[in-house]
Amino acid sequence: MDAKITPSSGNVFRDLGFDEAEAEHLRIRSTLMIAVRQASNNTTATRITSRTFCLLP
């Protein structure tokens, strides 16, 4: 059985059918969350640092 392969637009959310503005918003948000996760996984990052980075009280 042959699978249909569609080239990516470069934004997975756009490829999933979100409108352009929402797809860009989700891309930026997911990129930020990845950065937060990586920072929180750093052994020198503290809980307070992570909360400050996320602008949480």
C-alpha positions as CSV (number, residue, x, y, z in Angstrom):
1,M,0.0,0.0,0.0
2,D,1.4,3.4,-1.0
3,A,1.2,6.2,1.6
4,K,0.4,9.7,0.5
5,I,3.2,12.1,1.6
6,T,2.4,15.8,1.7
7,P,5.3,18.2,2.1
8,S,5.4,20.3,5.3
9,S,4.7,24.0,5.3
10,G,7.3,24.4,8.1
11,N,4.5,24.9,10.7
12,V,3.0,21.6,12.0
13,F,-0.1,23.6,13.3
14,R,-0.7,25.0,9.8
15,D,-0.4,21.5,8.4
16,L,-3.0,20.3,10.9
17,G,-5.5,22.8,9.5
18,F,-5.3,25.8,11.9
19,D,-5.7,29.2,10.2
20,E,-2.4,31.1,9.6
21,A,-2.7,33.4,12.6
22,E,-3.6,30.7,15.1
23,A,-0.9,28.4,13.7
24,E,1.7,31.0,14.2
25,H,0.5,31.7,17.7
26,L,0.7,28.0,18.6
27,R,4.1,27.7,17.0
28,I,5.5,30.6,19.1
29,R,3.8,29.3,22.2
30,S,5.1,25.8,21.8
31,T,8.7,27.1,21.1
32,L,8.5,29.1,24.4
33,M,7.2,26.1,26.3
34,I,10.1,24.0,25.0
35,A,12.6,26.8,26.2
36,V,10.9,26.9,29.6
37,R,11.1,23.1,29.9
38,Q,14.8,23.0,28.9
39,A,15.5,25.8,31.4
40,S,13.7,24.0,34.2
41,N,15.6,20.8,33.4
42,N,18.9,22.6,33.9
43,T,20.2,21.6,37.3
44,T,21.1,25.2,38.1
45,A,17.6,26.5,37.4
46,T,15.5,26.9,40.5
47,R,11.8,26.8,40.9
48,I,11.8,30.6,41.5
49,T,13.9,31.2,38.4
50,S,11.4,29.1,36.3
51,R,8.4,31.0,37.7
52,T,10.1,34.3,37.1
53,F,10.9,33.3,33.5
54,C,7.2,32.4,33.0
55,L,6.2,35.7,34.6
56,L,4.2,33.9,37.3
57,P,3.7,35.4,40.8
